[in-house]
Amino acid sequence: MSQFEPDMIGPERNASDAELDALFAAARAPNETDAGAAERFLAGHRARLAQTQATQVQAIAAPAPRPLWVNRTLVTALASAAVIAGISVLRPTLMPADLPASAAYAVYQDALGEGW
Amino acid sequence: MRRVLLLGLLFVGTAQATDADDLAAALKKARQWTARGQVEVSVFFPPRTTPTRTTNALPAVPFRPALLARNFTVTRGDSEAVAGRPSTRFDLTPKQGAAARWSLWIDREWNVPLAFEERMPDGTLARRAAFLKVNGALARVPVQAVPPVVGLSAVLKAALPGLRLPAGFTPVAAKARAEGQGGTEITLSDGVNVLALIVAPRNVRPAVGVASVRVAGSGGVRFVWLVGNLPDAALKTALANVRQVDEAGLGTFAAPVDAGR
């Protein structure tokens, strides 16, 4: 025994099949809308792929950015080195040069008494 | 035996006192009278281009009899002739420290010096002055008033804490340096040798007989020099513990002075 009543499903079933077949046929046939969607998808895919590759190239070419405290320390060290170098260069002009030993002997000569 | 020994010691002591007294008498007379003639003067310290020259009188030696008696052993030496005149040699040997030793030749008739000689502790000649020819009579020396310097030792001690004066030396004079130089000059004496102690705004290069140290002064960095005929180690030791200078007290002695003792 069939589980469907033949009188009830015969004509209705034929109509639905036709509609479905038409729908499937329309869906299988590519149209302009489908082509545009494919193009948009492919363009976006290529763009995402190119961006990913560019990011990887940048990551290889340039190291990861230093932490802020490292940059500050580096700047401070360089500034200190510059100051020390400047002082080293300018110090001879800031501090008067030592007097020759004759300056000391002249004072001693005065203390010796006249005639020497 | 003990009596002989005691008499011997007494004789030696008396002899040394007599030698010192005889020399003191000659130096006292030399303040008023001096021989004239031709004198050869040689100076090897401080070093100079031409160490020997000729003049007509002995150079001045700032003897200070009291310090001399305290710091030196005076010994009468042999009789020797200087410029053809009989003289007696007196040797001055420092009782302590590394100061230079001296020999003086005293005219036996006139009782004034005819020659001086200063030798370094190792025997090297530092200075010598001796008559080559002597005139027939003594000449009068103008008397120079010597103002006493009171309290200079205490002032120097306060001005330069940590200063260790070489054995036998004491400050006898102080004066301000020339305006362009700045600072103060202090003369130290042991009775016959002198040292120059200088507080200056600039340092001096080290050399034989020259030591210096950088110190803190009220107006900034100052330098202390010590110059004289002493071994370098003795000069450096004297300044080793000096860290600062207070020149305010030394300003009291700014006028040129030279005191005898």
Interface residues (C-beta under 8 A of the other chain):
Chain A: P96 D98 L99 P100 A101 A103 A104 Y105 V107 Y108 Q109 D110 A111 L112 G113 E114 G115 W116
Chain B: V41 V43 P46 P47 T55 A57 L58 P59 A60 V61 P62 R127 A129 A173 E185 T187 V194 L195 A196 I198 A200 P201 R202 N203 V204 R205 P206 A207 G209 V210 S212 W225 V227 G228
